[in-house]
Amino acid sequence: MAIDPIVSALQGQESDHWVLAFAGDLCLLADSAPALQLKVDEARAGLEPLGLKINASKCASLHLSGRHPVVVRESVFTILGAPMKPLAEGEAAVFLGAQVGFHVIPISLRSQTLLS
């Protein structure tokens, strides 16, 4: 895959997975907001020479507090100054065909609720 070197660079030598990639989807993970913004910037810079661009309007971010009680933080991450959509609690984005978010009600359950 053309982006393998970028994925490897973003992952580094870490044993935990910090980058998930498949086809046109890329999911970056970090343990702090500044670290995630840095990874976003590094991904953008690495993809540009390949003629690939990250479209901020098609991206979403989810920043969790990491403390009990776990809550969603309203951090905004950007790509060349364009903001990504920050997911709120209960909102979801779709990654590899699956809903991703915090306290998301699966579509199938929402449909069942509406029908009952």
N, C-alpha and C positions, 0 to 999 in steps of 0.2 A: 504494500500500500504506500502511496506517495507520502502520506503524513507520518509514517512510522518513525522517522528520525525526530520529528517534532514531539510525538507522543513519548518517545524514549527520553528525550531531553527534559520534558515536563515531569516525567515520573522520577527521573534521577535514579539514585541507588536505593531508594526507599523500598522496604519490603511490603508495606501497606500500599494498596492501590489508591493513587491520587489522580489518575486519569482513566476514564472509561471512554472508549472510542469504538464506533461501528459505523461503517458506510459514511454517511454525511453527518452523523451525530457525534458530538464531543461533550463529555461531562468532566469538568474540572472540580477537584475537591481540595480543600485546604483547611488548616486549623485556625485561621484568623482571616478577618476581612482584608487586611493589607496583603497577606500572602495570596489570597484568591485573586485580588486585583492584579498582582504581579504576574500570576500564572495566565490570566486573561491577556495581559499585555504581551507576554512572551509567546503565547499561542498565536496571537494576531501577527506579531512580527515574524514568526516562523512560517506562517502560512502565506503571507504576502508574496515572497519570492517564487512561490509555486503557482501564483495567479489565483489563489483562493482568498476569499474574504469572509469574515464573520459578520453576519447581519444582526446588529443589536436588536432590531425589532422582532427577530425570530428567536431571540434568546430569553431565558428566564434565570433568575437566581433565587436561592433559598439560603438564608443565613439564620442558623439556629444558635441560641444562647450558649448551649453546652453546659448549662447548670440547671439544677432542679429548682423550681419547675422549669422545664424546657419551654421556651417561647420563641416565636419567630421575630427576628430583628428586622427593621425596615431599612437595611443597608442598601445603597444603590451602587451597582458596579457598572462601569462604562467601557465602551469600545470606541476609541478615538473621540471621547467626549459624548457619545450617544449612549443614553442609559438603557440598561437591560431592565426588563420588567421584574421587580422584586415580588416574589410570591408571598401572599399573606397566608395566615393560618386558614386551612380549609381549601385553598386554591391549589390547582395542580397544573403541571406542564406535562407533556407527553415525551418520554425518552424511550426509544426502542419499542414503541407501541404500548408502553405501560405508563400509568399515571404516577407522577412523582410529586411529592409535596409533604405537608405536615398536617395530620388530622384530616386527610382527604376522605370524603365519602365516595367509594367506588361508583362508577357510572351505573353498574348493574343494580346496586342497592338504591340509588336515586330513582331509577326507572321503576323498580318494584314499589317504592313508596308512592310514586305518582299514580300508579295503577291501582293501588289498594284504597 
